[in-house]
Amino acid sequence: MRKATKLSSTPLISHGALPPRSGHAEHSAADGGQAAPALRVVSPAPAAESQRDPATGLPLFVLVGLTALVTAWGLPYYLAPEAMRLRHPLHGLLKSSGPVGLAFGVLALALFVFMWLYPLRKMAKWLSWTGALGGWMNVHIVMGLALPGIAAVHAGWHFDGLIGMGMLAMVIVSLSGIVGRYLYTHIPRSRSGLELSLEEAGSQRRALLTNLAVATGFTPQELERDLALDPRPYEGLGLVKTFLRLASDDWTRWRTLRRLSKQWAHGSAGHEALHGDELDNALKLARTEMALAQQLRALEATRRVFAWWHVAHRPFALTALFAVIIHVAVAVWVGGVRLDVFGGP
C-alpha cells in the first residue's frame, strides 16, 4: 500500500488528507481509528497546450503530401527553362490555366479566403456557435502552412511580377505564423481558446498539483520542488532574450520530464514505482503543470512579444491579401484564357 500523503500544512488543498492510492482507508474501525475524510480532487480545466486537436495533423499531411506528389511528378517541367516549358508534354496540365494548375489555384483561393474567417471569428463574439476559438486557430495554422506550396504549384513554381510579391508575403506570413503559434501556446488559455485570468490559471495549477499528488503519492511540496524550473523573472528582457528564455525553459521542462519519468518508473524512498497508464497519467499532469507554471511566470513578457508579433505579421498578411485579390480580379476580367498573366508560363 502506498504511503498516504499529508496535506494539512499546504495551502494547495482546503482540507483533509490524501487517501492511499489503493483506495482503502488508512485506519479501520477495528483498531479504533477513523477513516480520513475523502479529499475532493478538482479536475482542472484543460489548458490550451494540452488541447491541441490531433485531427488537424491529418489535413495538413494530406495537403502537404498532395503538393509534394504533384511537385515530384512535374519536377522535370518545373525545372525546365521558361522557353522550354511551352514544348513540354506536361505544359497543358501544369500551367496555371491548365487542369492541375487551375485546380490548385482554386484550392489555394478557397484556403486563403477561409483563413481570413479566423480574424472575423476572433472579433465577433456572436460567432461562438461556429466552434471554439482554439479549434479555429488550429485550422488557421494548417491552412497557413499548406497554402504557400499549393499556390506555388498553381504558379508552376515560377514567380515574377505581382504573384512573386504575393508569394513572398505568403511565405513570410506562414513562417511568422509558426512563431505566433509558439507564443500563443505560452499564454494560459481555456479549452475555448480564451485567455485565463491570473486567478483562474493559479487555481488550475493548484488543482493540477493536487491531482498529481494523488497520482504519485508525493506531497505537493515535494512535487513543486521536483517540477521547479528556472526561477529568474522575465521582467526587463528584450524581445530576443525573451524568446531565448522561453526556449530555455521549454528545454528544461523536457529534461525534467525525462528525469521524472525514470525516477517515478523505478520508485524512490517511501514511494512505489509507477507503471503503464498510471505513469503516463502522472507525466501528463506534470507536463501540464510545468507548462502552466512557466506561462504564469512569463505572462507579461509573452504578451509584450505577442503584441510586437502582431505588428509585424499583419502588414505581410494584408500584402498577400491584396496581391491575391488583384490576381483573381485580373484573371476573371480576361475571361479565364489568361489566368497565368501574373503567374507561370
C-alpha positions as CSV (number, residue, x, y, z in Angstrom):
1,M,0.0,0.0,0.0
2,R,1.3,3.4,-0.9
3,K,2.0,5.7,2.0
4,A,-0.7,8.3,2.5
5,T,0.3,11.9,1.7
6,K,-0.4,14.6,4.4
7,L,-1.7,17.8,3.0
8,S,-2.9,19.6,6.1
9,S,0.0,22.0,6.1
10,T,-0.2,23.1,2.5
11,P,-2.4,25.8,1.0
12,L,-3.0,23.9,-2.2
13,I,-5.8,21.8,-0.7
14,S,-8.6,23.1,1.5
15,H,-9.0,20.2,3.9
16,G,-8.4,16.5,4.6
17,A,-5.6,14.1,3.7
18,L,-5.0,12.2,0.6
19,P,-6.3,8.6,0.7
20,P,-4.0,5.8,-0.1
21,R,-3.8,5.0,-3.8
22,S,-5.2,1.5,-3.2
23,G,-8.5,3.1,-2.2
24,H,-8.6,1.6,1.3
25,A,-8.9,3.7,4.5
26,E,-5.6,4.2,6.4
27,H,-7.2,3.4,9.7
28,S,-10.0,0.9,10.2
29,A,-12.8,1.0,12.8
30,A,-11.4,-2.2,14.3
31,D,-8.3,-0.6,15.7
32,G,-10.2,2.4,17.0
33,G,-9.2,4.8,14.2
34,Q,-11.4,6.8,11.9
35,A,-11.1,6.9,8.2
36,A,-9.6,10.2,7.0
37,P,-12.0,12.4,5.2
38,A,-12.0,11.9,1.5
39,L,-10.3,14.6,-0.5
40,R,-12.2,16.2,-3.2
41,V,-9.9,16.4,-6.2
42,V,-10.7,19.2,-8.5
43,S,-10.2,18.4,-12.2
44,P,-8.5,21.4,-13.8
45,A,-9.9,22.9,-17.0
46,P,-7.8,21.6,-19.8
47,A,-5.1,24.1,-20.8
48,A,-4.7,25.2,-24.4
49,E,-1.4,23.4,-24.7
50,S,-3.0,20.0,-23.8
51,Q,-5.9,20.7,-26.1
52,R,-4.2,20.7,-29.5
53,D,-6.6,18.9,-31.8
54,P,-4.7,15.9,-33.2
55,A,-7.2,15.8,-36.1
56,T,-5.6,18.9,-37.6
57,G,-2.5,16.9,-38.4
58,L,-4.3,14.8,-41.0
59,P,-5.5,17.6,-43.2
60,L,-2.0,19.2,-43.1
61,F,-0.4,15.9,-44.0
62,V,-2.9,15.4,-46.9
63,L,-2.4,19.0,-48.3
64,V,1.3,19.0,-48.0
65,G,1.6,15.4,-49.3
66,L,-0.6,16.2,-52.3
67,T,1.6,19.2,-53.1
68,A,4.7,17.2,-52.7
69,L,3.4,14.4,-55.0
70,V,2.4,16.8,-57.8
71,T,5.7,18.7,-57.5
72,A,7.7,15.5,-57.7
73,W,5.7,14.3,-60.7
74,G,6.1,17.6,-62.5
75,L,9.7,18.3,-61.4
76,P,11.1,18.0,-65.0
77,Y,8.6,20.6,-66.1
78,Y,9.2,22.9,-63.2
79,L,13.0,22.7,-63.6
80,A,12.8,23.4,-67.4
81,P,13.8,26.9,-68.7
82,E,10.8,29.1,-69.4
83,A,11.3,28.9,-73.1
84,M,11.3,25.0,-73.0
85,R,8.1,24.8,-70.9
86,L,5.9,25.6,-73.8
87,R,7.0,22.4,-75.6
88,H,7.0,20.2,-72.6
89,P,4.4,17.4,-72.6
90,L,3.1,18.4,-69.2
91,H,2.7,22.1,-70.0
92,G,-1.0,21.6,-70.9
93,L,-1.7,20.1,-67.5
94,L,0.6,22.0,-65.1
95,K,0.4,25.6,-66.5
96,S,-1.5,28.0,-64.3
97,S,-4.6,27.8,-66.5
98,G,-4.3,24.0,-67.1
99,P,-6.5,21.4,-65.3
100,V,-4.0,20.7,-62.5
101,G,-2.6,24.2,-62.1
102,L,-6.1,25.7,-62.1
103,A,-7.4,23.2,-59.6
104,F,-4.6,24.1,-57.2
105,G,-5.3,27.8,-57.8
106,V,-9.0,27.3,-56.8
107,L,-7.9,25.3,-53.8
108,A,-5.4,28.0,-52.8
109,L,-8.1,30.7,-53.1
110,A,-10.5,28.7,-51.0
111,L,-8.0,28.1,-48.3
112,F,-6.9,31.8,-48.4
113,V,-10.5,33.0,-48.0
114,F,-11.2,30.6,-45.2
115,M,-8.0,31.7,-43.4
116,W,-9.4,35.3,-43.2
117,L,-12.5,34.0,-41.4
118,Y,-10.4,33.4,-38.3
119,P,-9.8,37.1,-37.6
120,L,-13.6,37.6,-38.1
121,R,-14.3,34.8,-35.6
122,K,-12.0,36.5,-33.0
123,M,-13.7,39.8,-33.3
124,A,-17.3,38.7,-33.5
125,K,-18.3,37.0,-30.2
126,W,-21.7,36.1,-31.7
127,L,-20.0,33.6,-33.9
128,S,-19.1,31.4,-30.9
129,W,-21.7,28.9,-32.2
130,T,-19.3,28.1,-35.0
131,G,-16.8,26.4,-32.6
132,A,-14.1,27.1,-30.1
133,L,-11.5,29.8,-30.8
134,G,-8.8,27.2,-30.3
135,G,-10.2,25.0,-33.0
136,W,-10.4,27.9,-35.4
137,M,-6.7,28.7,-34.6
138,N,-5.7,25.1,-35.4
139,V,-7.5,25.2,-38.8
140,H,-6.0,28.7,-39.5
141,I,-2.5,27.3,-38.9
142,V,-3.0,24.2,-41.0
143,M,-4.1,26.3,-44.0
144,G,-1.4,28.9,-43.4
145,L,1.3,26.2,-43.5
146,A,-0.1,24.4,-46.6
147,L,-1.0,27.5,-48.6
148,P,2.4,28.6,-50.0
149,G,3.1,25.2,-51.5
150,I,-0.4,24.9,-53.1
151,A,-0.1,28.4,-54.5
152,A,3.4,27.6,-55.8
153,V,2.0,24.6,-57.8
154,H,-0.7,26.8,-59.2
155,A,2.0,29.3,-60.4
156,G,4.1,26.5,-61.8
157,W,6.9,27.3,-59.3
158,H,7.6,30.4,-61.3
159,F,7.3,33.7,-59.5
160,D,7.5,37.1,-61.0
161,G,5.6,40.3,-61.0
162,L,2.7,40.7,-58.6
163,I,2.4,37.0,-57.9
164,G,6.0,37.0,-56.8
165,M,5.4,39.7,-54.3
166,G,2.3,37.9,-53.1
167,M,4.1,34.6,-52.8
168,L,6.9,36.2,-50.8
169,A,4.3,37.7,-48.4
170,M,2.6,34.3,-48.1
171,V,5.9,32.6,-47.2
172,I,6.7,35.3,-44.6
173,V,3.2,35.0,-43.1
174,S,3.5,31.2,-42.9
175,L,6.8,31.3,-41.2
176,S,5.8,34.0,-38.8
177,G,2.6,32.0,-38.1
178,I,4.8,29.3,-36.6
179,V,6.3,31.8,-34.3
180,G,2.8,33.2,-33.4
181,R,1.6,29.7,-32.6
182,Y,4.6,29.2,-30.3
183,L,3.8,32.4,-28.4
184,Y,0.0,31.5,-28.4
185,T,0.7,28.3,-26.5
186,H,2.7,30.2,-23.9
187,I,-0.3,32.1,-22.8
188,P,-2.6,30.2,-20.4
189,R,-5.9,29.5,-22.1
190,S,-9.1,27.6,-21.5
191,R,-10.5,24.8,-23.8
192,S,-12.4,27.5,-25.8
193,G,-9.1,29.4,-26.5
194,L,-9.9,32.4,-24.3
195,E,-7.1,33.7,-22.2
196,L,-7.3,32.7,-18.5
197,S,-7.1,35.3,-15.7
198,L,-4.3,35.0,-13.2
199,E,-6.8,33.7,-10.6
200,E,-8.1,31.1,-13.0
201,A,-4.6,30.0,-14.0
202,G,-3.5,29.8,-10.4
203,S,-6.5,27.8,-9.4
204,Q,-5.8,25.4,-12.3
205,R,-2.2,25.0,-11.2
206,R,-3.2,24.2,-7.7
207,A,-5.7,21.6,-8.9
208,L,-3.0,20.0,-11.1
209,L,-0.6,19.7,-8.2
210,T,-3.5,18.2,-6.1
211,N,-4.3,15.6,-8.8
212,L,-0.6,14.9,-9.3
213,A,-0.1,14.3,-5.6
214,V,-3.0,11.8,-5.7
215,A,-1.5,10.0,-8.7
216,T,2.1,9.7,-7.4
217,G,1.8,9.7,-3.6
218,F,4.2,12.7,-3.3
219,T,3.3,15.8,-1.3
220,P,2.7,19.0,-3.2
221,Q,5.8,20.4,-1.6
222,E,7.9,17.6,-3.0
223,L,6.3,18.0,-6.4
224,E,6.8,21.7,-6.5
225,R,10.5,21.1,-5.7
226,D,10.8,18.4,-8.4
227,L,8.9,20.4,-11.0
228,A,10.7,23.7,-10.4
229,L,12.0,25.5,-13.4
230,D,14.4,28.5,-13.8
231,P,13.1,30.9,-11.1
232,R,14.6,34.0,-12.8
233,P,12.0,36.7,-13.7
234,Y,11.3,37.8,-17.3
235,E,11.0,41.5,-16.4
236,G,13.4,43.7,-18.3
237,L,14.2,41.2,-21.0
238,G,14.1,42.4,-24.7
239,L,12.3,40.5,-27.5
240,V,15.2,38.3,-28.4
241,K,16.2,37.5,-24.8
242,T,12.5,36.7,-24.0
243,F,12.5,34.2,-26.9
244,L,15.7,32.6,-25.7
245,R,14.4,32.4,-22.1
246,L,11.2,30.7,-23.3
247,A,13.2,28.2,-25.4
248,S,15.5,27.6,-22.4
249,D,12.5,26.9,-20.1
250,D,11.0,24.6,-22.7
251,W,14.3,22.6,-22.9
252,T,14.4,22.5,-19.1
253,R,10.8,21.2,-18.9
254,W,11.7,18.4,-21.4
255,R,14.8,17.4,-19.4
256,T,12.8,17.5,-16.1
257,L,10.1,15.3,-17.6
258,R,12.6,12.7,-18.7
259,R,14.2,12.7,-15.2
260,L,10.8,12.3,-13.5
261,S,9.9,9.5,-15.9
262,K,12.9,7.5,-14.9
263,Q,12.5,8.4,-11.2
264,W,8.8,7.5,-11.0
265,A,9.2,4.3,-13.0
266,H,11.9,3.0,-10.7
267,G,10.4,4.3,-7.4
268,S,12.2,6.2,-4.7
269,A,12.4,6.1,-0.9
270,G,9.0,5.7,0.6
271,H,7.2,5.7,-2.8
272,E,6.3,2.8,-5.1
273,A,7.1,2.7,-8.7
274,L,4.5,3.8,-11.3
275,H,3.8,1.8,-14.4
276,G,1.7,1.8,-17.6
277,D,-1.3,4.2,-17.6
278,E,-0.5,5.2,-14.1
279,L,2.9,6.6,-15.1
280,D,1.6,8.1,-18.3
281,N,-1.2,10.0,-16.5
282,A,1.3,11.3,-13.9
283,L,3.7,12.5,-16.6
284,K,0.8,14.2,-18.5
285,L,-0.2,16.1,-15.3
286,A,3.5,17.0,-14.6
287,R,3.9,18.3,-18.2
288,T,0.8,20.5,-18.0
289,E,1.7,21.8,-14.5
290,M,5.2,22.8,-15.6
291,A,3.9,24.5,-18.7
292,L,1.3,26.4,-16.7
293,A,4.0,27.5,-14.2
294,Q,6.2,28.8,-17.0
295,Q,3.2,30.6,-18.6
296,L,2.3,32.4,-15.4
297,R,5.9,33.5,-14.7
298,A,6.4,34.7,-18.3
299,L,2.9,36.0,-18.9
300,E,3.6,39.8,-19.2
301,A,6.7,39.3,-21.3
302,T,4.9,36.9,-23.6
303,R,2.0,39.3,-24.0
304,R,4.5,42.0,-24.9
305,V,6.3,39.9,-27.5
306,F,2.9,38.7,-28.9
307,A,1.8,42.3,-29.4
308,W,5.0,43.1,-31.4
309,W,4.4,39.9,-33.4
310,H,1.0,41.1,-34.5
311,V,2.5,44.4,-35.6
312,A,5.0,42.5,-37.9
313,H,2.5,39.8,-39.0
314,R,-0.4,41.9,-40.2
315,P,1.3,44.0,-43.0
316,F,2.6,40.9,-44.7
317,A,-0.9,39.2,-44.4
318,L,-2.5,42.3,-45.9
319,T,0.1,42.4,-48.7
320,A,-0.7,38.8,-49.6
321,L,-4.4,39.5,-49.4
322,F,-4.2,42.5,-51.9
323,A,-2.0,40.5,-54.2
324,V,-4.4,37.6,-54.3
325,I,-7.4,40.0,-54.9
326,I,-5.8,41.7,-57.8
327,H,-4.5,38.5,-59.3
328,V,-8.0,36.9,-59.2
329,A,-9.7,40.1,-60.4
330,V,-7.4,40.3,-63.5
331,A,-7.8,36.5,-64.2
332,V,-11.6,36.8,-64.1
333,W,-11.5,40.1,-66.1
334,V,-9.6,38.5,-69.0
335,G,-12.2,35.7,-69.3
336,G,-10.2,32.8,-67.9
337,V,-8.0,32.4,-71.0
338,R,-5.0,34.2,-69.4
339,L,-5.2,33.1,-65.8
340,D,-1.4,33.0,-65.8
341,V,-1.0,36.7,-66.6
342,F,0.7,37.2,-63.1
343,G,1.9,33.6,-62.7
344,G,3.9,31.0,-64.5
345,P,4.0,30.4,-68.2
